[in-house]
């Protein structure tokens, strides 16, 4: 590390990971909807498990490709108390994924997108109000535009 400043390589990896996240986050509801359409007997729990396996595999591959898989495991060995935090985070993530899959199965990806976008908008506004975060006029207009586009 170079004293806490971000290297161009690190920023590049972060940008690629962020773009990958945005791509998969956009595609997931539609892929789940297609899975439910093509396999009407597919249970929400089955799809949730499949999504978890894919997410764990991708995470493992990314950690291995970046050369930090052993470092991550080593951290958990040195700090076993982190396993409880990891377990709670994993359970919350699994419950969230189950609820997302349930919503998509019964209401479709458009309704889910509206719910997720509304939640994000409320989260941004609450954060700005409760924690007195400054929000520029441009940021407020951008949020409003995105919200209006989703509702349209």
Order of alpha helices (4+ residues) and beta strands (2+ residues): alpha-alpha-alpha-alpha-alpha-alpha
